[in-house]
């Protein structure tokens, strides 16, 4: 099966936020603005929405006049549904010829009015969360190249940001490294990838193997994580991704202020040590040499004067490099990764 999962997304983008004003549910819009600001022309919010991406406000008419080519659904509320008010905006955009790009679980093609408007104008309906057909099951066979996976104590703790930042830091060191997207926002940023959480469970590990194919011995795939082994709602996808990724190394991502599992608030969050231990035990199934190389913490919820102390204390407790990938760069983790592993693989592979 081909490893080319690229998408043809037409920028510039108008980011649609609607009435969603909670940051974790707006991570698609926030992520695109953070990592691809040059592709974003503006945002469209409903009146009263205080969540601001920091880009110009545009109506559909203004966006069309400005030369916007696509409207991106920049939010993902629980359930991933599109309500009637949203549909009306997307239909208007399609009538103006704007492509509609969505990473929600619901498919754009399921809305007749949207299909009709797109057919009349020639606009494309692009559901990013559609995995390719014919995915294989995982085979667990060792493949050439090196891999580092982002894992988490819970969902929405910075796995995508950390992966993108680490890729940037590795490239800055002159290391051949590629960001491998496994979620809708990452795919929109990278232009390719597989939406792992939309893959039928039997094929998750096989999809993960395709995302990070055989490569040159000194090449690093930096793999975006999904879910958490500790979150009963999403642990299945996390385990399949861990097995299929066969990571040589992993980075634990964590939110400094979170105490319970996001979707299961009756369950306490694991400690960092518990998270490391479980990932090593489960990861050894496909890579006996798996190791944790660092911790990336979202400290934004802490008082400004407590973030650095929190990271220092956590580093003292674990003996690992601890950074906030949003505030800091991932340079220290990248440097440690290179010093620890170097180019220690000897089987030639393909890019």
Beta strands, then each sheet from edge to edge (+ up, - down):
strand 1: 13-18
strand 2: 40-45
strand 3: 70-73
strand 4: 99-102
strand 5: 125-127
strand 6: 146-152
strand 7: 177-180
strand 8: 220-223
strand 9: 249-255
strand 10: 260-261
strand 11: 264-268
strand 12: 291-298
strand 13: 322-323
sheet 1: 2+ 1+ 3+ 4+ 5+
sheet 2: 7+ 8+ 6+ 9+ 12+ 13+
sheet 3: 10+ 11-
end
